[in-house]
Amino acid sequence: MSTYRDFTAPIGSRRATVLRTVGTRERRSHLTAPRVPTVGIDIGGTKVMAGVVDADGNILEKVRTETPDKSKSPKVVEDTIAELVLDLSDRHDVHAVGIGAAGWVDADRNRVLFAPHLSWRNEPLRDRLSGRLSVPVLVDNDANTAAWAEWRFGAGRGEDHLVMITLGTGIGGAILEDGQVKRGKYGVAGEFGHMQVVPGGHRCPCGNRGCWEQYSSGNALVREARELAAADSPVAYGIIEHVKGNISDITGPMITELAREGDAMCIELLQDIGQWLGVGIANLAAALDPSCFVIGGGVSAADDLLIGPARDAFRRHLTGRGYRPEARIARAQLGPEAGMVGAADLARLVARRFRRAKRRRVERYERYERYAQSLRSTQETL
């Protein structure tokens, strides 16, 4: 068992909290954060992934499990997180825990206001887990943690103004400026997928119509492919044959695979998704003017089949094109571990206070031992 848990756990509760610390902003530079191992947690609709990450972004150990069914109470998911952290801390001297949650996190990075794939509604996740673990806990949106990881260790290194777009089932996003994640007044900045790009367009699960993610996401890609297959379109014969007529078996990775093999319909669908991606990026450039857009998420695995058309559409729709610098568009480098790595690295910013508290406890313990030894020596001489 890790030494820090022996020192920090109060009598009668070896896994109780001894410290709560998360500020509303990163007040310390990552350059001065202690170079200690931390745990990152990435919580999605289907899996919970946890890993011990060092100060250079290297994953020392990784474990994962399925996300408990969303109909279950929030405590079930919290139990899963706590079990993974405690399991890892038995083999690593962990100094903080960072959590990237697929949902809206408040500006204090304590409560998950809403998670579409979990039963979290205004859930005080940080406080609940701080009450069960022996280290500081930080909670943030998973797109924010992924963007932080790409800025620190991946495609966004060296950029002062970065926007990340995550293409998965929907579209998520994050904004970094001068080493700070911009969360907005209420903590929910970066929900780019729900910008309206087609008034009166496709209905979105958020309740509105024409949201960007209805035209440039994994769901949009699969929807278009299934509609063509259901209509028995001649251009869809290849994918119909591939799924043996079971249209519901069509998935995004399958479309990407067939596109790489030269299927004309799948190539065209990815081009359409990429063009809508470029339109949205041009709108974001007009509003935010970043130096770099990093494209991540599962759909980005299509690489140039998607990002090539996105770059073309971006140049065609960019406001002031030809008279202004163009932001760089790059594919994310860290893959599905980006959210986990970023959460762990952000947690390192609050680990210093834990180390100081631990050092004070150790010093008090050593002073007590010296006093006790002195007392025993005195009694022996008498």
C-alpha positions in Angstrom: 0.0 0.0 0.0 1.3 3.5 -0.8 3.0 5.3 2.0 0.9 8.5 1.6 -2.3 6.7 2.4 -0.7 5.4 5.6 0.1 9.0 6.7 -3.0 10.7 5.5 -5.8 8.4 6.5 -7.4 9.4 9.9 -7.8 6.7 12.5 -10.9 4.7 11.8 -11.1 5.7 8.2 -8.1 4.8 6.1 -9.6 6.1 2.9 -11.1 9.3 4.2 -10.2 12.7 2.8 -7.6 14.9 4.3 -7.5 17.7 1.8 -9.8 19.5 -0.6 -8.3 21.8 -3.0 -9.4 23.0 -6.4 -9.4 26.7 -7.3 -11.6 28.4 -9.9 -8.6 28.9 -12.2 -5.2 27.4 -12.8 -3.2 29.9 -10.8 0.1 28.1 -11.1 1.9 27.5 -14.3 2.3 23.9 -15.4 6.0 24.7 -15.6 6.2 25.0 -11.8 3.9 22.1 -11.0 5.5 19.3 -9.0 6.8 16.4 -11.2 4.9 13.7 -9.5 2.6 10.9 -10.8 -1.1 11.6 -10.9 -4.2 9.7 -11.9 -6.3 10.7 -14.9 -9.9 9.5 -15.3 -11.9 9.6 -18.6 -15.6 9.0 -18.1 -17.6 8.3 -21.2 -21.0 6.8 -22.0 -19.5 3.3 -22.5 -16.2 3.1 -20.5 -14.3 4.5 -17.6 -10.6 4.6 -18.2 -8.0 5.4 -15.5 -4.3 5.8 -15.8 -1.2 6.9 -13.8 0.6 9.6 -15.8 4.0 11.1 -15.2 5.0 14.7 -15.6 6.0 14.2 -19.2 2.6 12.8 -20.2 3.7 9.2 -20.3 1.2 6.6 -19.1 2.7 4.4 -16.5 -0.3 2.1 -16.1 -3.8 2.1 -17.5 -7.0 0.2 -16.5 -10.5 0.5 -17.8 -13.9 -0.9 -17.2 -17.4 -0.5 -18.6 -19.5 2.5 -17.5 -22.3 1.3 -15.2 -25.7 1.6 -16.8 -26.9 5.2 -16.9 -30.2 4.2 -15.3 -28.3 3.4 -12.1 -27.7 6.0 -9.4 -24.7 8.4 -9.6 -23.1 6.6 -6.7 -22.6 3.5 -8.8 -20.3 5.4 -11.2 -18.6 7.1 -8.3 -17.9 3.7 -6.7 -16.3 2.5 -10.0 -14.0 5.6 -10.1 -13.0 5.2 -6.5 -12.2 1.5 -7.0 -10.0 2.2 -10.0 -8.1 5.0 -8.2 -7.5 2.9 -5.1 -6.4 0.0 -7.2 -3.8 2.1 -9.0 -2.7 3.8 -5.8 -1.7 0.5 -4.3 1.1 0.3 -6.9 1.9 4.0 -7.5 2.5 6.9 -5.1 -0.3 9.0 -6.6 -0.5 12.7 -5.5 -3.7 13.9 -7.2 -6.7 12.7 -9.3 -8.1 14.5 -12.3 -11.4 13.6 -13.9 -12.6 14.4 -17.4 -16.4 14.0 -17.5 -18.5 13.9 -20.6 -20.9 16.6 -19.5 -21.2 20.2 -18.4 -19.0 21.0 -15.3 -19.5 24.2 -13.3 -17.0 27.0 -13.1 -15.7 25.8 -9.7 -15.0 22.4 -11.3 -17.0 20.6 -8.6 -20.4 19.8 -9.9 -21.3 18.0 -13.1 -24.4 20.1 -14.1 -25.5 17.7 -16.8 -24.2 14.5 -18.4 -26.1 13.2 -21.4 -25.0 9.6 -21.0 -25.0 9.4 -17.2 -27.6 10.1 -14.5 -25.6 13.1 -13.2 -27.7 16.2 -12.7 -26.0 18.9 -10.6 -23.9 16.2 -9.1 -21.1 17.4 -6.6 -18.6 14.9 -8.0 -15.4 16.5 -6.7 -16.7 16.7 -3.1 -18.1 13.2 -3.1 -14.9 11.7 -4.4 -12.7 13.9 -2.1 -14.6 12.4 0.7 -13.5 8.9 -0.3 -9.9 9.4 -1.6 -6.7 10.5 0.1 -5.6 13.1 -2.5 -6.9 16.3 -4.1 -9.5 15.7 -6.8 -10.0 18.0 -9.9 -13.1 17.7 -12.2 -13.4 19.1 -15.7 -15.1 18.6 -19.0 -13.5 15.8 -21.1 -13.0 18.1 -24.1 -11.1 20.6 -21.9 -8.8 17.8 -20.5 -8.2 16.5 -24.1 -7.3 20.0 -25.3 -5.0 20.5 -22.4 -3.2 17.2 -23.2 -2.8 18.2 -26.9 -1.5 21.6 -25.9 1.0 20.2 -23.5 2.1 17.0 -25.3 0.5 16.7 -28.7 -0.5 18.6 -31.8 -1.0 21.9 -30.1 2.4 22.3 -28.5 3.8 25.8 -28.8 0.4 27.4 -29.6 -0.8 30.4 -27.5 -4.4 30.3 -28.9 -5.8 26.9 -29.5 -9.3 25.5 -30.2 -9.9 21.8 -30.0 -12.9 20.1 -31.7 -13.7 16.6 -30.7 -15.8 14.6 -33.3 -17.5 11.6 -31.8 -21.2 10.8 -31.4 -21.6 14.6 -31.3 -19.2 17.5 -31.3 -17.4 18.8 -28.2 -14.8 21.6 -28.0 -12.5 23.6 -25.8 -10.6 26.9 -25.9 -7.1 27.5 -24.6 -5.5 30.9 -24.4 -2.0 31.6 -22.9 -2.0 28.4 -20.9 -5.5 28.8 -19.5 -8.6 26.8 -20.4 -11.4 29.2 -21.1 -14.5 27.8 -19.3 -16.8 30.8 -19.4 -18.7 32.4 -16.6 -20.7 29.3 -15.8 -18.1 26.7 -16.9 -19.9 25.4 -20.0 -17.9 27.2 -22.8 -16.9 25.2 -25.8 -20.2 23.5 -26.7 -19.6 24.2 -30.3 -21.7 21.2 -31.5 -24.8 23.1 -30.7 -24.1 26.2 -32.8 -27.0 26.5 -35.3 -25.7 26.2 -38.9 -28.9 25.3 -40.7 -32.0 27.0 -39.4 -34.9 24.6 -39.3 -32.5 21.7 -40.1 -32.2 18.2 -38.6 -33.6 17.9 -35.0 -30.9 17.6 -32.4 -31.2 15.7 -29.1 -30.5 19.1 -27.4 -34.0 20.1 -28.5 -33.0 22.6 -31.2 -32.8 22.2 -35.0 -29.9 22.5 -37.3 -27.1 22.1 -34.8 -23.6 21.7 -36.2 -23.2 18.2 -34.8 -26.2 17.1 -36.9 -24.0 17.7 -40.0 -20.5 17.0 -38.9 -20.2 14.1 -36.4 -20.2 10.4 -36.1 -24.0 10.3 -35.8 -24.4 12.4 -38.9 -22.0 10.1 -40.9 -23.9 7.0 -39.9 -27.3 8.5 -40.4 -26.5 9.5 -44.0 -25.1 6.1 -44.8 -28.1 4.3 -43.3 -30.5 6.5 -45.2 -28.9 5.8 -48.5 -28.8 2.1 -47.7 -32.4 2.0 -46.6 -33.4 3.7 -49.9 -31.6 0.9 -51.7 -29.5 3.5 -53.5 -27.1 2.1 -56.2 -24.2 4.0 -54.6 -24.8 2.1 -51.3 -24.6 -1.4 -52.8 -21.0 -1.8 -51.5 -21.9 -1.1 -47.8 -25.2 -3.0 -48.1 -23.2 -6.1 -49.2 -20.7 -5.5 -46.5 -23.3 -5.7 -43.7 -25.3 -8.4 -45.5 -28.4 -6.3 -45.7 -28.4 -5.5 -41.9 -28.5 -1.7 -42.2 -28.4 -1.2 -38.4 -24.9 -2.8 -38.4 -23.5 0.2 -40.3 -21.0 2.1 -38.0 -18.7 5.0 -38.4 -15.4 3.0 -38.2 -16.9 0.7 -40.9 -17.5 3.7 -43.2 -14.0 4.9 -42.6 -12.6 1.5 -43.4 -14.5 1.1 -46.6 -13.5 4.7 -47.6 -9.9 3.7 -47.2 -10.5 0.7 -49.4 -11.9 3.0 -52.1 -15.7 2.8 -51.7 -17.0 5.9 -53.5 -20.1 6.5 -51.4 -18.1 6.3 -48.1 -15.5 8.7 -49.5 -18.2 11.1 -50.5 -19.9 10.9 -47.1 -16.6 11.7 -45.3 -16.1 14.6 -47.7 -19.5 15.9 -46.9 -18.8 15.7 -43.1 -15.4 17.3 -43.7 -17.0 20.2 -45.6 -19.4 20.9 -42.8 -16.5 20.7 -40.4 -14.7 23.4 -42.4 -17.7 25.7 -42.4 -18.0 25.4 -38.6 -14.3 26.0 -38.1 -14.5 29.1 -40.3 -17.3 30.5 -38.1 -15.2 29.8 -35.0 -12.2 31.5 -36.6 -14.3 34.6 -37.1 -15.3 34.6 -33.4 -12.2 33.4 -31.7 -9.3 33.9 -34.1 -7.1 31.1 -32.8 -3.7 30.1 -34.2 -4.5 26.4 -34.3 -7.5 24.1 -34.5 -6.9 20.5 -33.3 -9.3 17.9 -34.5 -9.8 14.9 -32.2 -12.4 12.3 -31.4 -13.1 9.0 -33.0 -14.2 10.4 -36.4 -10.8 12.1 -36.8 -9.4 8.6 -37.4 -10.4 9.2 -41.1 -7.5 11.6 -41.2 -7.1 13.3 -44.6 -10.3 11.8 -45.9 -12.0 14.1 -43.5 -9.5 16.8 -42.6 -8.5 17.5 -46.3 -12.1 18.5 -47.2 -12.3 20.5 -44.0 -9.3 22.5 -44.8 -10.7 23.3 -48.3 -14.0 24.4 -46.9 -12.4 26.4 -44.2 -10.4 28.4 -46.8 -13.5 29.0 -48.9 -15.7 30.3 -46.0 -13.1 32.1 -43.9 -14.1 35.7 -43.3 -11.5 38.0 -44.8 -9.9 35.2 -46.7 -6.8 36.3 -48.6 -6.2 39.2 -46.3 -5.6 37.5 -42.9 -3.5 34.8 -41.5 -5.1 31.3 -41.6 -5.1 29.1 -38.5 -3.4 25.8 -38.7 -5.7 22.7 -38.7 -4.1 19.6 -37.3 -5.3 16.1 -36.3 -4.9 15.3 -32.6 -1.9 13.1 -31.8 -2.7 11.5 -28.4 -5.7 9.4 -29.6 -8.3 8.1 -27.1 -6.0 8.6 -24.1 -5.9 12.4 -24.5 -8.7 13.1 -22.0 -7.1 10.9 -19.4 -3.6 12.3 -19.9 -5.0 15.9 -19.8 -7.0 15.3 -16.6 -3.9 13.8 -14.9 -1.8 16.8 -15.9 -4.3 19.4 -14.8 -4.5 17.6 -11.4 -0.8 18.1 -11.1 -1.4 21.8 -10.7 -3.1 21.2 -7.4 -0.8 18.4 -6.2 1.6 20.9 -4.6 -0.7 21.6 -1.7 -1.1 17.9 -1.0 2.7 17.5 -1.0 3.1 20.4 1.5 0.3 19.0 3.7 1.9 15.5 3.6 5.4 17.0 4.4 3.9 18.8 7.4 2.3 15.6 8.6 5.5 13.7 8.2 7.4 16.4 10.0 4.9 16.3 12.9 5.2 12.5 13.0 9.0 12.7 13.1 9.0 15.3 15.8 6.6 13.1 17.9 8.9 10.1 17.3 11.9 12.2 18.5 10.0 13.4 21.5 8.9 9.8 22.3 12.4 8.5 21.9 13.8 11.2 24.2 11.1 10.4 26.7 12.0 6.7 26.6 15.7 7.5 27.0 15.0 9.7 30.0 12.9 7.0 31.7 15.6 4.4 31.1 18.3 6.5 32.7 16.1 7.0 35.8 
